[in-house]
Every structure is written in structure tokens, then in C-alpha cells.
């Protein structure tokens, strides 16, 4: 059956006026066979691998963007978690490795490269100890390398020693980039139940169990959903959910088509499609705006969790129907600094850290791009991470913390990161201390619902 | 750089202020690139908004998608109307189950 004019112009409208885009095509790359005893050679092999396999990524994405008329905003690379690639590494070895990866990313034109990562939910190896010690310097001295550390899972519980450590890593990383409002922390994600095939930065890595090389596609389109909701201003919530689902279906189909074609041209396997409503600073491309359209005066007020739960679920249902291989995080992202409406709500005090935490129990990620006062103690940051990890652990879902204690700034001031990372008002943390909880260390045992066998 | 396979089905859309010769000049570019028209529809809305959709098959011995796209971009500039060319499968994927 031939296409109708309505169908053709609806697609054009989605791209031109509603910011439909493919947010990222992320090339997942296995590095396990780059491991070896000589750290310098490992760094060389890793850089060569990135250069060779990602050489055509940018050019092919650009060509596809043009042919399909749908912008592909970012092309990125995610690699095997690097923490255990080198034998008896020193901190300097990790810094060298990160610099080699940074240079390779620059060469292939990739703005962020994920996978400078470690999975330590049950404990740390000696190499991972060194990795954690090197992490603040690595993040401060490289530009494109993104790190993530998994500290908890439903199956293993919460490794509180690693949680305590991450609080200190974040404080140190912020201090080392004090002149840029703690920018290094924007490249560091602390996870519970991290996924192997998430294409979105800064938390992307190519997990164990993945093939040699794969393309994962992250699609977005809060604008498309918001514009679709304009057409049902007075529908009941069943109608609203259905409208969101339909928009999600269309967005996903566009992403799947482009992702499969890109995999074919690069000669690598197609992995998954991650349909996540990821906001950008562009006006009209906001998750907060969708929530307000559903019926909130301000995102962050009472009712926000309910609206977000419905949004997240409807997005997943539309996506799952449209593609056989939905994976990654798939849901709605709530990065405060990257969402103009959420940013405004935080500035006005309508959106607080506590409400954000509640929201993360029903959406796909966690506390994302949240700026807090520079004098927030490391233990408090660790406690925030522990709370998020607990939500993830108990609910069998991924949660993450990407939080920035902005050096020298306090509540009400703005943190400015520039570019895609945007700017965020600094919001308050609770003053009461959790130092004793954090100092106890050990591991919070896996919950009953992790014992499924 | 590899491109689309030849033989791709494309959709050309034109929107803008009506003027003499839009259809002629767009179809001339398509012909020059050996894109065989299979469907074309146009109308003028509200007195002066010209809207046109053309579906065509880019022949195996025809121009590359990039060349065609560049030619239409140049024409878009010259006429002062918006011309887009996209592969047809994107529309089909988004609107058909």
C-alpha cells in the first residue's frame, strides 16, 4: 500500500518541529584479548583496536543521517570494562591507558568513549583497587573518557566499601576540576545493576557476554511525545498512555531501521535498541515538559512520580512492540542539567533531591547530572549512592548516580558544564550525617528477591 | 565511504511559496539522476503554499543518493522552497506495523 501524504508529512514534522533524532549510535567493542602483562602494550593495543574498528563510524552515521533525513546526534564507542586488562598495573598505567583511549577517540571523532569501568558489586580485585585510586586523575586529565563503577546488584547486594570509596572519588574528581565546576564528575556514573548494552553515556560499556563488536542504538524524542500529547489535551490517562505508546512505537521503528542499516554497513552485529526519552537543552525537547503537559503545575510536585511511572511504562510498551531487540535502559531519563524544564523546577525549589530519588524508583535510571554544594561530605555522597543502589537492588532495576559536588558553590548558585552537559542549579542535600553507616563497611546482603534459583 | 545501494526508493517532498516551474525543475533533477517517478502528488494550499510529494526509484545505473541530494539542495536554494529527499523505508517503518 502506498504511503499517504499524512504519513509523509507526519514524519517530516517529527524531525523538523519535534526534534526526533537518533541520540546515539554506540559501537560496542571487545577488548578482552587486548589484555596482557605489559601495560604499555595493552594501551597500544586498545588504542589501535578503537582506531581500526571505529574508523568509519562517524562517516557512515553522517551518510545515513542524510539518506533517512533523521539526525544521528552522536556516534560513540563503548569498550569492555578496563579495570582488569593489565597485570599488576600502577596508577600511572591506568592514566596512560586512559590517555591512549582519549587520543584514539579524538582521532575517530567520537566525543565520548565509555567503558573505563569496573564491576565491583561483590568486592574489588587488586587491579580494581588501583583503578579506583587512579580514577579522579584519569577523569580530570582526559576529555572524552567516561567511567562507570557498578557497586551493587540484586544478586550480590551492595558493596558498601565501594560505595564509601566512590564518595571519596567523586569529591576528589570534583576538586581536581574545580575551575570547571567539577566537570570530571559528569563523566562518572556509579551503578547498581549496570547493563551490558546501554548505548547512552556516560554509563555505556561493552559488557562481558557481548559479541566481538556490536552496534547499539539509543533513540530519543521527548519532543515527539510532547507534541503528540498536544493533540489530546483533555483525554483521560488511558488515552494519554496510548498516545505516548504510539509515539514511542514510531520513534523506535525509525531507530531500528537506521541501526540495522548502520550495522550492515559497518559489518558488525546489531545489538539492541534503547528507547530512552533523553532530554536535551533545546527548548521543546524535555521530559519535564511531558510531565507538566500530563497535568502537573511543576515537575517535582506531588503527582510527579505517578506521571513518570506511566510515561516510563508507556514508552517501554511502545518500544517493545516496535522492535524485537529492545535493551539497554529503555525508559525516561531525568538528567536535571540537560532538561530545561527540570532545571527551572529545581531552580524554583519545586524539584528536590528527595523527589528526584522517588522518581528514580519508577523510571529507567537514577540521579543524573545533579549538582550539589561543593562542601557536601564524601560520606553524604556515599549515602546518596547507597540509597539509589538500594532502590535498584530491591526493585530489580538499574539505578545510577551521576552527581557533581560543585567546588566553591552553594545552594541556589548555578553549575555550568557547557555543551551537551548543560547547566544546573545546585540543590540542597540533607545536613544530617550518615558517616557511621558508611564507615561500617561490609556488604549489604542480597535481598530475598535476588534468590530466584 | 559506502552509500545506499542503488535502486533505492526515495521520497521527495517540497514545501514553499508557489511559483512557476517547481514541478518541472524538481522532476528535471530526478530525470537527470535517473530516478524513475512512480507517484507524484501536488497541491496549493490556502492560495500560495505549494506542497508536493514525489516517490521515485533511483535506477541502478543512476546517480548516487549523495549527488541527487546535493542537486536538490542547490535547487532548494535557487527556488527558495524547502526540498527534502529521504529513503522511503523510513516512512514505511514509522507508519506501518
Interface residues (C-beta under 8 A of the other chain):
Chain A: X1 X2 X3 X5 X7 X8 X9 X10 X11 X12 X14 X56 X59 X60 X63 X66 X67 X68 X69 X70 X250 X253 X254 X256 X257 X258 X265
Chain B: X1 X2 X3 X4 X8 X11 X13 X39 X41 X51 X53 X55 X65 X66 X69 X84 X85 X86 X87 X88 X89 X90 X91 X92 X93 X94 X95 X96
